[in-house]
Amino acid sequence: MGPFVDILKFIEDIRIRKALTDMHKCYKSHVTVFWNAAHYVEEDKAIYSTVKMKDENHKDIDVAVKIIVGDIRSVLELNDKDEDPIHVPERLCKGLWFRMGYTGFVNDPTYHKSKLSKPYKFLIHSVVHALGHRKGGYDESVDYVMNIITCLILNRPYNISQMIFIHMLDNIKGEKFLQYPRFVQMLQDDQIANLPKEEDDELVLHHMDNETLRRLNVYRGQPTEPPSRKKFAAIAKSDYEAPADDKWGHDNSDSGTETEKMSLFEPKRSRWWVKVDDKKKKKRRTPTQTTPKASTPKAAAKRIPKKKKTPTTPHLVDEPSRDEAQHGGDNVVGGDNEIFYKEIEQIIADTDAAEKAQNAEKASGEAGGEKAGGENVETVDETLVEGVVRTDSSETESNIDLTQIAPTTSHNEKRGRKAGPSRKRKKVTMKMLHMFLHLLKR
């Protein structure tokens, strides 16, 4: 108990003493029925629920329970007021944490009690277990826990009753669990005197004991124990007056290194901290009457005639404009262009040769279907002369839709087989190659 003695006197005097130390017995059936039936009525600002009881004939009946913020305040003897704040400046909380000797970084996403000396570690452990709304994470000092500790040490007002009530509302709206079982049982017992209680229905709660103190006395994963800071503020003086302007210490107080560590502070969004608006509001200037200055006529600026744009003919995406061809200094024939033309010509020649061979093979294999020296109607292909653009439709070269040769898979095929390019598509492809070659050679 030695390291924790200094903080015990403070815990005995603070206004959350009953909430921390009252070892009220809880009963699982009553707490479970309460949360299962709990609902909030906005008009009354109250939580309504029921508890099970026996009537005179030993039949089960439901007894109504109504809880408002004032009930929490009176039952737990928290001595706060409706007008007390529930938000505290983040900078104030973290500055006080460093004054307590916190060894973490100022912008840590979560502050841990294990980074404080034993007396403050014990205080935070007590508050987290008694007033925390969560089922786990007991090493973390969340924002509202930091608010409570800050306001208790600096003797600042804080509406703890409202904070508990808001967390109870969150539990109703979310996935319900047996939150605040001790407080719920205390509130039920305050309203219903003869609430039946069975010994085998008792909900076992683990209160603080010597084993808890032994665990708090150990620092795992840290080379050394955080340095101990001497008592200050309300811990050292019960009638301590809180500093003004949201400071964590008076100007003449013995301050440590918290000012230096807080120089890197960056605010973050939080539900329980004061909202900080970093945007500076622009000051409105009051309009003043001024004597208008006489304007001196200025000489008119000379208008520079705009250069007339040379009309250009439409060209393909990959085709250079005529201006670029004139000023670029690149000849149509020669260099990479000549190689490119030869490749296209070779592709066209190979395709034509393959097509003629296919037609000849087809023609020789058919008997009686054609006249001597004639051509099969199905295998007639138009001979494309290199350098001449032709088309089978009324479309001009600027109206050709490239999507006509894009699809390679038939959407009507049940088995999803790829349909090979038709003869008409092959013709269009060849015409496009001839056109492209013709345009490049112009």
C-alpha positions in Angstrom: 0.0 0.0 0.0 3.0 2.3 0.4 3.1 3.9 -3.1 -0.7 4.4 -3.1 -1.2 6.0 0.3 -0.7 9.5 -1.0 -3.6 9.2 -3.4 -6.0 7.4 -1.1 -6.7 10.6 1.0 -7.6 12.4 -2.2 -10.0 9.6 -3.3 -11.8 9.7 0.1 -12.4 13.5 -0.3 -13.5 13.8 -3.9 -17.1 13.8 -5.0 -17.0 10.4 -6.8 -16.1 8.6 -3.6 -19.4 6.7 -3.4 -19.3 5.7 -7.1 -15.8 4.4 -6.5 -16.1 2.6 -3.2 -19.8 1.6 -2.7 -19.8 -2.3 -2.9 -23.4 -2.6 -3.7 -24.7 -6.1 -4.6 -26.0 -6.7 -8.0 -28.5 -9.3 -9.3 -28.2 -10.5 -12.8 -32.0 -11.0 -13.5 -32.8 -7.4 -12.5 -30.0 -5.9 -14.5 -30.8 -8.0 -17.5 -34.5 -7.3 -17.5 -33.8 -3.6 -17.1 -31.5 -3.4 -20.2 -33.8 -5.6 -22.3 -36.8 -3.4 -21.7 -35.0 0.0 -21.5 -36.1 2.7 -24.0 -35.7 6.4 -24.1 -38.5 9.0 -24.3 -37.3 12.3 -25.7 -40.2 14.4 -24.3 -39.4 13.3 -20.7 -35.6 13.2 -21.2 -35.9 9.9 -19.3 -35.1 6.2 -19.6 -38.0 3.9 -19.0 -37.8 0.2 -18.1 -39.2 -2.5 -15.9 -38.2 -5.0 -13.2 -39.9 -8.3 -12.4 -41.6 -8.7 -9.0 -44.2 -11.0 -7.4 -47.7 -9.7 -6.5 -49.7 -10.8 -3.4 -50.7 -14.0 -5.3 -47.0 -14.7 -6.1 -47.6 -14.0 -9.8 -44.9 -12.3 -11.9 -45.6 -8.6 -12.6 -43.7 -5.8 -14.3 -42.9 -2.7 -12.2 -42.0 0.5 -14.1 -38.7 2.2 -13.5 -37.9 5.7 -14.7 -34.4 7.2 -14.7 -33.4 10.7 -15.3 -30.0 12.5 -14.9 -31.1 13.8 -11.5 -31.6 10.3 -10.2 -28.0 9.4 -11.1 -26.8 12.5 -9.5 -28.6 11.9 -6.2 -28.1 8.1 -5.9 -24.4 8.3 -6.6 -24.0 11.6 -4.7 -21.9 13.2 -7.5 -22.7 16.8 -6.4 -22.7 18.2 -9.9 -25.2 20.4 -11.7 -27.1 20.5 -14.9 -25.3 23.6 -16.1 -21.9 22.0 -15.5 -20.0 21.3 -18.7 -19.4 17.8 -20.2 -16.7 19.0 -22.6 -13.2 20.0 -21.6 -10.4 21.5 -23.7 -8.1 18.7 -25.0 -5.0 20.9 -24.5 -5.9 21.3 -20.8 -6.3 17.6 -20.2 -3.0 16.6 -21.9 -1.1 19.4 -20.2 -2.3 18.1 -16.8 -1.3 14.6 -17.8 2.3 15.7 -18.4 2.2 17.6 -15.2 1.4 14.3 -13.5 4.5 12.9 -15.2 3.1 11.2 -18.3 6.0 9.7 -20.3 4.2 9.2 -23.6 4.1 11.5 -26.7 1.7 14.4 -26.7 -0.1 13.3 -29.9 -0.5 9.6 -28.9 -3.8 8.3 -30.2 -4.5 6.9 -26.8 -3.1 7.7 -23.4 -2.2 4.7 -21.1 -2.2 4.6 -17.4 1.0 2.5 -17.5 3.0 5.6 -18.5 2.3 7.3 -15.2 3.8 6.7 -11.7 2.0 4.4 -9.3 -0.2 6.9 -7.4 -1.7 8.4 -10.6 -1.9 4.9 -12.1 -4.0 3.8 -9.2 -6.3 6.8 -9.5 -7.0 6.3 -13.2 -7.4 2.6 -12.7 -10.2 3.3 -10.1 -12.0 5.8 -12.3 -11.8 3.6 -15.5 -13.3 0.5 -13.7 -16.0 2.4 -11.8 -17.1 5.0 -14.4 -16.0 3.5 -17.7 -18.8 2.4 -20.1 -16.8 -0.2 -22.0 -16.3 -4.0 -21.4 -12.5 -3.8 -21.9 -9.5 -1.6 -22.6 -8.9 -0.8 -18.9 -5.3 0.4 -19.6 -6.6 3.2 -21.8 -7.5 6.6 -20.6 -10.2 7.7 -23.0 -11.2 11.3 -23.5 -14.0 11.5 -20.9 -11.9 9.7 -18.3 -9.2 12.3 -18.8 -11.9 15.0 -18.4 -13.0 13.5 -15.1 -9.4 13.2 -13.7 -8.6 16.7 -14.9 -11.6 18.3 -13.3 -11.2 16.4 -10.1 -7.5 17.4 -9.7 -8.0 21.0 -10.7 -11.3 21.4 -8.8 -13.2 22.3 -11.9 -17.0 21.6 -12.4 -17.9 18.6 -14.6 -21.3 17.0 -15.2 -20.4 13.3 -14.5 -24.1 12.5 -14.1 -24.9 13.6 -17.6 -21.9 11.7 -18.9 -23.2 8.5 -17.4 -26.7 9.1 -18.7 -25.4 9.6 -22.2 -23.5 6.4 -22.2 -26.6 4.6 -21.0 -28.5 6.0 -24.0 -25.7 4.7 -26.3 -26.2 1.3 -24.8 -29.9 1.4 -25.5 -29.4 2.4 -29.1 -26.5 0.0 -29.8 -25.8 -3.6 -29.0 -27.0 -3.9 -25.4 -24.9 -5.4 -22.7 -25.0 -5.3 -18.9 -23.5 -1.8 -18.6 -23.1 -0.1 -15.2 -24.6 -3.1 -13.4 -23.8 -1.6 -9.9 -25.3 1.8 -10.8 -28.4 0.2 -12.3 -29.0 -1.9 -9.2 -28.5 1.1 -7.0 -31.1 3.1 -9.0 -33.6 0.2 -8.9 -33.2 -0.2 -5.2 -33.7 3.5 -4.7 -37.1 3.4 -6.4 -38.4 -0.1 -5.4 -37.9 -1.0 -1.7 -38.9 -4.6 -1.7 -37.2 -5.8 -4.8 -36.8 -9.6 -4.5 -33.2 -10.8 -4.4 -32.0 -14.4 -4.6 -28.6 -15.4 -3.5 -27.9 -17.6 -6.5 -28.9 -14.7 -8.8 -26.1 -12.4 -7.5 -23.9 -11.0 -10.2 -20.3 -11.4 -9.0 -18.2 -8.2 -9.4 -14.5 -8.1 -8.9 -13.7 -5.3 -6.5 -10.2 -4.0 -5.9 -8.1 -6.0 -3.5 -4.4 -6.7 -2.7 -4.0 -8.7 -5.9 -5.1 -5.6 -7.8 -2.5 -3.5 -6.0 0.1 -6.1 -6.7 -0.6 -5.9 -10.5 -0.6 -2.1 -10.4 2.8 -2.2 -8.8 4.3 -3.9 -11.8 5.3 -2.2 -15.1 5.5 -4.7 -18.0 7.4 -3.9 -21.2 9.0 -0.8 -19.8 12.7 -0.6 -18.8 12.1 1.7 -15.8 9.1 3.0 -13.8 7.9 6.5 -14.8 9.3 9.1 -12.4 7.0 10.0 -9.5 5.8 13.6 -9.3 5.0 15.3 -6.0 1.4 16.1 -5.1 -0.1 19.3 -6.6 -3.4 21.1 -7.0 -6.4 19.5 -5.2 -4.3 16.4 -4.4 -2.1 18.5 -2.1 -4.8 21.1 -1.1 -8.5 20.3 -0.8 -9.6 24.0 -1.2 -7.5 24.5 -4.4 -8.8 27.1 -6.8 -8.7 26.2 -10.5 -6.5 28.4 -12.7 -8.2 30.7 -15.1 -8.0 30.6 -19.0 -8.0 26.8 -19.1 -4.5 26.4 -17.7 -3.3 23.3 -15.9 -1.4 25.3 -13.3 -1.0 28.8 -11.9 1.8 31.0 -13.1 3.7 30.7 -9.8 3.3 26.9 -9.6 6.1 24.4 -9.8 5.8 23.3 -13.4 7.8 20.5 -14.9 8.6 19.8 -18.6 4.9 19.8 -19.7 5.2 23.2 -21.4 8.0 22.0 -23.6 6.2 18.7 -24.5 3.0 20.5 -25.2 4.7 22.6 -27.8 4.2 19.8 -30.3 0.5 19.5 -29.5 -1.9 19.0 -32.4 -5.7 18.9 -31.6 -7.8 16.1 -32.8 -11.6 15.5 -33.1 -13.2 13.9 -30.0 -16.7 13.5 -28.7 -15.9 14.7 -25.2 -13.4 17.5 -25.8 -14.2 21.1 -26.7 -14.6 21.5 -30.4 -11.7 23.7 -31.7 -12.3 25.7 -34.8 -8.9 26.3 -36.4 -10.3 28.6 -39.1 -9.7 32.2 -38.3 -12.8 34.3 -38.8 -12.3 37.3 -41.0 -13.0 40.5 -39.4 -15.6 42.7 -41.1 -14.3 46.1 -41.9 -16.5 49.0 -41.0 -17.2 51.0 -44.2 -15.7 54.5 -43.9 -16.5 57.6 -46.0 -13.5 58.5 -48.1 -13.1 61.4 -50.6 -12.9 60.0 -54.1 -9.7 60.7 -55.8 -9.7 62.5 -59.2 -8.8 59.9 -61.8 -6.2 60.9 -64.3 -7.0 59.8 -67.9 -4.6 57.2 -69.2 -3.5 56.8 -72.7 -5.4 54.0 -74.5 -3.3 50.9 -74.9 -2.5 49.9 -78.5 -4.4 46.9 -79.6 -2.2 44.2 -81.0 -4.0 42.4 -83.9 -4.6 38.8 -83.2 -3.0 36.3 -85.5 -5.5 34.6 -87.8 -5.7 30.9 -87.2 -5.0 28.8 -90.3 -7.9 26.5 -90.9 -6.9 22.9 -90.5 -8.5 19.8 -91.9 -9.7 17.1 -89.5 -7.1 14.5 -88.8 -6.8 11.3 -86.9 -5.6 11.2 -83.3 -2.2 9.8 -84.2 -1.9 11.9 -87.3 0.2 15.1 -87.0 -1.4 18.3 -88.2 -0.1 20.0 -91.3 1.4 22.8 -89.3 3.4 20.4 -87.2 4.5 18.6 -90.4 5.7 21.9 -91.9 7.4 23.3 -88.8 8.6 20.1 -87.4 11.2 19.6 -90.1 10.2 15.9 -90.5 9.9 14.5 -94.0 7.1 12.2 -95.0 9.5 9.6 -96.3 12.6 8.5 -94.5 13.7 7.5 -91.0 11.1 5.8 -88.7 8.2 6.9 -90.9 9.5 4.9 -93.9 9.9 1.8 -91.7 6.4 2.2 -90.4 5.0 2.5 -94.0 6.8 -0.6 -95.1 5.4 -2.5 -92.1 1.8 -1.5 -93.0 2.4 -2.3 -96.7 3.8 -5.7 -95.8 0.8 -6.4 -93.5 -1.6 -5.5 -96.4 0.3 -7.6 -98.9 0.4 -10.7 -96.6 -3.3 -10.4 -95.9 -4.2 -10.0 -99.5 -2.0 -13.0 -100.4 -3.6 -15.2 -97.7 -7.1 -14.2 -98.8 -6.4 -14.9 -102.5 -5.0 -18.3 -101.6 -8.0 -19.1 -99.5 -10.4 -18.1 -102.3 -8.5 -20.2 -104.8 -8.6 -23.3 -102.6 -12.3 -22.8 -102.1 -13.0 -22.3 -105.8 -11.1 -25.5 -106.8 -12.9 -27.6 -104.2 -16.4 -26.8 -105.4 -17.8 -28.9 -108.3 -20.7 -27.7 -110.5 -21.3 -24.6 -108.5 -19.6 -22.3 -110.9 -18.9 -21.8 -114.6 -15.6 -22.3 -116.2 -13.5 -19.1 -115.8 -16.2 -17.6 -113.5 -16.1 -16.6 -109.8 -18.0 -17.9 -106.9 -20.4 -15.3 -105.6 -19.6 -16.0 -101.9 -15.9 -15.6 -102.5 -15.9 -12.4 -104.5 -13.6 -9.8 -102.8 -13.1 -6.4 -103.9 -9.5 -5.7 -105.0 -8.2 -2.8 -103.1 -5.7 -0.6 -105.0 -3.0 0.8 -102.7 -3.4 4.5 -102.2 -7.1 4.6 -103.2 -9.7 5.0 -100.5 -13.0 3.1 -101.2 -16.1 2.3 -99.1 -19.1 0.0 -99.4 -21.4 2.5 -97.7 -22.4 6.1 -97.9 -20.2 6.8 -94.8 -17.2 9.0 -95.4 -13.9 8.5 -93.7 -14.7 11.0 -90.9 -17.9 9.1 -90.0 -16.4 5.6 -89.7 -17.3 4.2 -86.3 -14.3 2.3 -84.8 -16.6 0.3 -82.6 -17.6 -1.6 -85.8 -14.5 -3.7 -85.6 -14.0 -3.7 -81.8 -16.2 -6.6 -80.6 -14.6 -10.0 -80.6 -17.1 -11.9 -78.5 -20.8 -12.5 -79.3 -23.1 -11.6 -76.5 -25.8 -13.9 -77.9 -23.6 -17.0 -77.6 -24.9 -19.2 -74.8 -21.5 -20.8 -74.2 -19.6 -17.6 -74.5 -17.6 -18.7 -77.5 -15.5 -16.1 -79.3 -16.9 -15.4 -82.7 -14.2 -15.0 -85.4 -14.2 -11.9 -87.6 -16.6 -12.0 -90.5 -15.6 -11.5 -94.1 -17.2 -8.0 -94.0 -15.2 -7.1 -90.9 -12.0 -8.2 -92.6 -12.9 -6.0 -95.6 -13.5 -3.0 -93.3 -10.2 -3.7 -91.5 -8.3 -3.8 -94.8 -9.9 -0.7 -96.0 -9.0 1.1 -92.8 -5.3 0.0 -93.2 -5.3 1.3 -96.8 -6.9 4.6 -95.7 -4.4 5.1 -92.9 -1.5 4.4 -95.2 -3.0 6.7 -97.9 -3.4 9.5 -95.3 0.1 9.2 -94.0 1.5 9.4 -97.5 -0.3 12.6 -98.4 
